[in-house]
Amino acid sequence: MGEIKISEQDIMNALCLYIADKKQVSPYEVEIELMYDDDYGFSAESHVSGRKQILITVNIIEAIRFWLDTEMNMDPFAAGIELVLDENEGIIAFVR
């Protein structure tokens, strides 16, 4: 398997699916905002049914692994995942 680039939109979709699975709601009920901070790194904020949850980098990686497994039919644990802040594309991920 070569390197795969995952777009910011696909990361947000992965988080929506991941949170929806955890909370037993439709992915359409989940709102996600991706964030980056120089001190804390990557994080995301999810909103479901009026409740807010902060997700840290490890949760984002776990969501991407869930997405790779369920949507891309790839072995989620055979891949190394790196989050990157790109000037033009926002927060993206590389799967190796």
Phi, psi and omega in degrees: 000131176275188179281137178242135176260129179254125183288165177300321180296319178292326175295317178296320177297318178299318178295320177299314179296317181297311180294318179301319178295317181293321185265356181058048176231173176286143176303335180288347178269358184255131173248137183232139170232121177274145181220156172223136178228136181301326182276322187254348179083214185274142175204173178214154177240127178247148177232122178222123177052042178078004180251138181256142175222135176264131179247136179262179185309314182298327177291322179295316178298317179299320178295319178296319177298319177300315180296316178301319181289308188278326185257328185254355181053043178247153175290113186288343183259355177272000186247140168267133184242129179235125174273141183222139173264112182256135181303320185265325188257356181083217180272120180233172178225148173246132177249125181242000000 
